[in-house]
Amino acid sequence: MKNVLKFLLSIQLKRSKFVQQVNGFTLIELLVGLLLAFLVLTPLLAFMVNILSTDQNEQAKASSEQEIQTAVDYIANDLQQAIYIYDKTALTTNSSTTPASSGIQDQIPPVNIAPGCNSSTTTCQPILVFWKRTFLPSAITLSSSTTANTASDTFVYSLVAYYLIKDSNTTWSNAARIARFQISDGVLAASGTTTGTCLPDYPNDTYIKNSSNIIQCPDAGFQRFNLNLASATGLTQKMNSWKATASRAYTQQASVLIDYIDQTSIGSTTLSCPTSTGGSTTTTPSLISGTFMGFYTCVDVANTTAQVFLRGNALARLRTSNFDYSSTNQTYFPTANVRVQGHGYLFAK
């Protein structure tokens, strides 16, 4: 028995010696391996970081370009229904009892306060303001003794204003943004419709009720323009004499259309409008601009035409500071413009 144990023990000792003969990496070998890995991986990591940064920059530029073009298209579609567009004089002059020297500056936001554009906003400047016809599908519910209830479409007048806004509101970017404000008329009643009144602002008018039996009154503050104003001469004086309903403050929100608009100061930059030819006359449109380069317009009142200029700011998507426009970073500031003539027409003697 002892001999058997000795034999097994000797075999185990030999196997242990054989295993111990398998050596691992030395410390120097490990250090050399780490150094080689560092030399190979560091350039690769730098290359990957550069690719990711470039991709992020390109995505920011692409997003700005798409949004700027979409905003221009939206404004163009809006302007196509315009019947009258206000010039710079109207937007920078307060209302007056004398039509020849009257404007609408104190009748619209921010002077006449509205949610999203009021006196507490650092910058909220009207750049494009016009009257348009707004299409309302199925706005009038019609009843018939022989058929089921049906609905009819109609149009109402609306006052639309586009604003350039720059403030400290953290909901939006540190760049500027464009907001849209609109107030619309109610649906005036016709014979055969269910009617109601919108007192006290419109005691002499009747408005229809919709399918829910709700009177479709004008928006708060809305007042129709008066083309029969005897004291005013010509269409411009009549439209510039428009006043909002004094007894009802605006409740409509100035809703943001697009963010990341270039907030670079106009400063000493000279803006100009191309001449406009309508019929046999050539005129220079009225330039309407705020403090910043991102949004300005050229308005030809006589021809109901406006040219809109937008410039985005993709750098504001990537940085929290130092994102003003310069000749070295101009690729991050996509631009777009469109010239639109309103399809509507107003006639005033």
C-alpha positions in Angstrom: 0.0 0.0 0.0 2.8 2.4 0.9 4.4 1.7 -2.5 1.2 2.5 -4.3 0.9 5.9 -2.5 4.5 6.8 -3.2 4.0 6.0 -6.9 0.9 8.2 -7.2 2.6 11.0 -5.3 5.6 10.9 -7.5 3.4 11.1 -10.6 1.6 14.2 -9.2 4.8 15.9 -8.4 6.1 15.4 -11.9 2.8 16.9 -13.3 3.1 19.9 -11.0 6.6 20.6 -12.2 5.5 20.3 -15.8 2.6 22.9 -15.3 4.9 25.3 -13.5 7.2 25.3 -16.5 4.4 27.3 -18.5 5.4 30.9 -18.0 3.2 34.1 -18.6 4.0 37.6 -19.8 6.6 39.6 -18.0 5.9 43.1 -16.7 8.0 44.6 -19.4 6.1 42.7 -22.1 2.8 44.0 -20.7 4.1 47.6 -20.7 5.3 47.3 -24.3 1.9 45.9 -25.3 0.1 48.7 -23.6 2.3 51.3 -25.3 1.7 49.8 -28.7 -2.0 49.7 -28.1 -2.0 53.4 -27.0 0.0 54.4 -30.1 -2.5 52.6 -32.4 -5.8 53.5 -30.6 -5.2 57.2 -29.9 -5.2 58.3 -33.6 -8.2 56.0 -34.2 -10.1 57.6 -31.3 -9.2 61.1 -32.5 -10.4 60.2 -36.0 -13.7 58.9 -34.7 -14.3 62.0 -32.5 -13.6 64.2 -35.6 -16.1 62.1 -37.7 -18.8 62.4 -35.0 -18.2 66.2 -34.6 -18.4 66.7 -38.4 -21.5 64.6 -38.6 -23.1 66.7 -35.8 -22.2 69.9 -37.5 -23.6 68.7 -40.8 -26.9 67.6 -39.2 -27.2 71.0 -37.5 -26.7 72.7 -40.9 -29.2 70.4 -42.7 -31.8 70.9 -40.0 -31.5 74.7 -40.2 -31.7 74.6 -44.0 -34.8 72.5 -44.0 -36.6 74.5 -41.3 -35.8 77.8 -43.0 -37.1 76.6 -46.3 -40.2 75.2 -44.6 -40.9 78.5 -42.8 -40.5 80.5 -46.0 -42.9 78.1 -47.8 -45.4 78.5 -44.9 -45.2 82.3 -45.0 -45.6 82.3 -48.8 -48.7 80.2 -48.6 -50.1 82.5 -45.9 -49.3 85.6 -48.0 -51.0 84.3 -51.1 -54.4 85.0 -49.4 -53.4 88.6 -48.5 -55.7 91.4 -49.4 -53.6 94.2 -47.9 -50.1 94.4 -46.5 -48.9 97.1 -44.1 -45.8 99.0 -44.7 -43.1 100.3 -42.3 -44.9 103.6 -41.7 -48.1 101.8 -40.5 -46.1 99.5 -38.1 -44.1 102.4 -36.5 -46.9 104.9 -36.1 -49.6 105.0 -33.5 -53.3 105.5 -34.2 -54.5 109.0 -34.6 -57.8 110.8 -35.1 -56.3 112.2 -38.3 -56.2 109.3 -40.9 -53.4 110.8 -42.9 -51.0 110.5 -39.9 -52.4 107.2 -38.4 -50.9 103.8 -38.0 -51.5 100.5 -36.2 -48.4 100.2 -34.0 -50.4 100.6 -30.7 -53.2 98.4 -32.0 -51.2 95.2 -32.3 -48.7 93.4 -30.1 -46.5 94.1 -28.3 -47.9 97.5 -27.5 -51.4 96.1 -27.3 -50.4 93.1 -25.2 -50.9 89.5 -26.4 -49.7 86.2 -24.8 -46.2 85.5 -26.1 -45.6 89.1 -27.3 -45.9 91.8 -24.7 -44.1 94.7 -23.1 -42.1 92.3 -20.8 -40.6 90.6 -23.9 -37.1 91.9 -24.5 -37.6 92.1 -28.3 -40.9 91.4 -30.1 -40.9 93.3 -33.3 -43.6 93.2 -36.0 -42.0 92.5 -39.4 -44.9 91.3 -41.6 -48.5 92.3 -40.9 -51.4 91.8 -43.4 -55.1 91.2 -43.8 -56.1 87.9 -45.5 -59.1 85.8 -46.2 -59.2 82.6 -44.1 -60.9 79.5 -45.3 -63.2 77.8 -42.8 -64.3 74.3 -44.0 -67.7 73.1 -42.9 -68.2 76.3 -40.8 -71.9 76.7 -41.5 -74.4 74.0 -40.5 -77.3 73.9 -42.8 -80.6 72.2 -42.1 -83.1 70.8 -44.6 -86.5 69.2 -44.3 -85.7 66.6 -47.0 -82.0 65.8 -46.4 -79.8 65.3 -43.4 -77.9 68.2 -41.9 -75.0 69.4 -44.2 -72.2 71.9 -43.7 -71.0 74.7 -45.9 -67.6 76.3 -46.2 -67.0 80.0 -45.9 -64.3 82.7 -45.7 -63.6 85.2 -42.9 -61.2 88.1 -42.7 -58.1 87.7 -40.5 -55.3 90.0 -39.3 -52.0 88.1 -39.4 -48.7 89.3 -37.9 -45.3 87.7 -37.9 -42.8 88.8 -35.2 -39.1 88.6 -34.6 -38.6 87.6 -30.9 -35.4 87.6 -28.8 -35.7 87.2 -25.1 -34.4 85.1 -22.1 -37.2 82.5 -22.3 -35.3 79.2 -21.7 -38.0 77.2 -23.5 -36.4 78.4 -26.8 -32.8 78.8 -28.0 -30.4 81.6 -27.3 -30.9 82.7 -30.9 -34.0 84.6 -32.2 -37.3 83.1 -33.3 -40.3 83.9 -35.4 -43.8 83.9 -34.0 -47.2 84.1 -35.8 -50.2 86.0 -34.3 -53.7 85.9 -35.9 -57.1 87.2 -35.0 -60.2 86.3 -37.1 -63.7 87.5 -37.6 -66.7 85.4 -36.6 -69.0 83.8 -39.2 -71.8 86.3 -40.0 -75.2 84.8 -40.1 -77.1 84.3 -43.4 -80.8 83.6 -43.8 -81.9 80.2 -42.8 -79.2 79.7 -40.2 -79.4 79.6 -36.4 -78.1 82.9 -35.1 -76.9 84.6 -32.0 -75.2 87.9 -30.9 -71.7 88.6 -29.7 -72.5 91.4 -27.1 -71.2 93.9 -26.1 -68.7 94.4 -28.9 -71.0 93.6 -31.8 -74.5 94.6 -30.8 -75.6 95.2 -34.4 -74.3 91.9 -35.9 -75.6 88.4 -35.8 -73.4 85.3 -36.0 -74.2 81.8 -36.8 -74.2 78.8 -34.4 -72.1 75.8 -35.3 -73.2 72.2 -35.0 -72.6 72.3 -31.2 -74.9 75.3 -30.9 -72.0 77.6 -30.1 -72.0 81.1 -31.4 -69.0 81.6 -33.7 -68.0 85.1 -32.5 -64.9 87.0 -33.6 -61.7 86.5 -31.7 -61.0 88.7 -28.7 -60.0 92.2 -29.9 -60.9 91.7 -33.5 -62.5 94.5 -35.4 -63.2 94.6 -39.1 -61.5 97.3 -41.1 -63.8 100.2 -42.4 -63.6 100.9 -46.1 -66.4 103.5 -45.7 -64.5 105.8 -43.4 -65.4 109.2 -44.7 -62.5 111.1 -43.1 -59.9 108.9 -44.8 -58.8 109.3 -48.4 -57.6 106.2 -50.3 -57.1 102.6 -49.3 -53.9 103.2 -47.3 -55.4 105.8 -45.0 -58.5 103.6 -44.4 -56.5 100.5 -43.5 -54.0 102.5 -41.4 -57.0 103.8 -39.4 -58.0 100.3 -38.2 -58.4 99.9 -34.5 -58.8 96.8 -32.3 -61.8 96.4 -30.1 -60.9 98.3 -27.0 -63.1 96.4 -24.5 -61.5 93.0 -25.0 -57.8 92.3 -24.6 -56.1 89.8 -26.9 -56.2 86.2 -25.8 -54.7 84.6 -28.9 -51.2 83.3 -28.4 -48.2 84.5 -30.6 -47.3 81.0 -31.6 -43.7 80.2 -32.5 -43.3 79.3 -36.2 -39.5 78.6 -36.2 -36.6 78.8 -33.8 -32.8 79.3 -34.3 -33.2 82.5 -36.4 -30.0 84.5 -36.7 -29.8 87.0 -33.9 -26.7 88.9 -35.2 -27.3 92.6 -34.9 -27.9 94.5 -38.1 -25.6 97.3 -36.7 -24.0 99.2 -39.6 -25.2 96.6 -42.3 -27.1 98.3 -45.0 -30.3 96.5 -46.1 -32.1 97.5 -49.3 -35.1 96.4 -51.3 -35.1 95.8 -55.0 -37.4 98.0 -57.1 -40.8 96.7 -57.9 -42.6 97.1 -61.2 -46.4 96.9 -61.2 -48.3 98.1 -64.3 -46.7 101.2 -65.6 -45.1 102.4 -62.4 -41.8 101.4 -60.7 -41.6 101.8 -56.9 -39.1 101.0 -54.1 -40.8 98.7 -51.6 -40.9 99.6 -47.9 -38.1 97.9 -45.9 -39.3 96.5 -42.6 -36.6 95.2 -40.3 -36.1 94.8 -36.6 -32.8 94.7 -34.6 -31.5 91.4 -36.0 -30.5 90.1 -39.4 -32.6 86.9 -39.3 -35.9 88.3 -40.6 -36.9 91.3 -42.7 -39.3 92.1 -45.5 -39.8 94.4 -48.4 -43.5 95.5 -48.8 -45.1 97.0 -51.9 -48.5 98.2 -50.7 -49.8 99.3 -54.1 -49.3 95.8 -55.6 -50.1 93.8 -52.4 -46.6 92.2 -52.7 -44.0 91.3 -50.1 -40.5 89.8 -50.3 -39.5 87.9 -47.2 -35.9 87.2 -46.2 -34.9 84.7 -43.5 -31.5 83.6 -42.2 -31.1 80.7 -39.8 -28.4 80.0 -37.2 -27.1 76.4 -37.1 -24.3 77.4 -34.7 -26.8 78.1 -32.0 -27.7 74.4 -32.1 -24.1 73.5 -31.3 -22.9 76.2 -28.9 -24.3 78.2 -26.0 -22.2 81.3 -26.8 -20.1 82.9 -29.6 -22.5 82.0 -32.4 -22.8 85.4 -34.2 -22.5 85.5 -37.9 -19.1 86.1 -39.5 -17.5 85.6 -42.9 -15.6 82.5 -41.6 -18.8 80.6 -40.4 -21.3 81.7 -43.0 -22.0 78.1 -44.0 -23.8 77.7 -40.7 -26.3 80.5 -41.6 -28.6 79.2 -44.3 -30.8 81.9 -46.0 -34.0 81.8 -48.0 -36.3 84.4 -49.5 -39.5 84.5 -51.4 -41.5 87.2 -53.2 -45.3 86.7 -53.0 -48.2 88.7 -54.4 -51.5 88.4 -52.5 -54.4 87.1 -54.5 -56.9 89.3 -52.7 -58.1 92.7 -53.7 -59.7 95.7 -51.9 -61.3 98.7 -53.5 -61.8 102.0 -51.7 -62.7 105.3 -53.3 
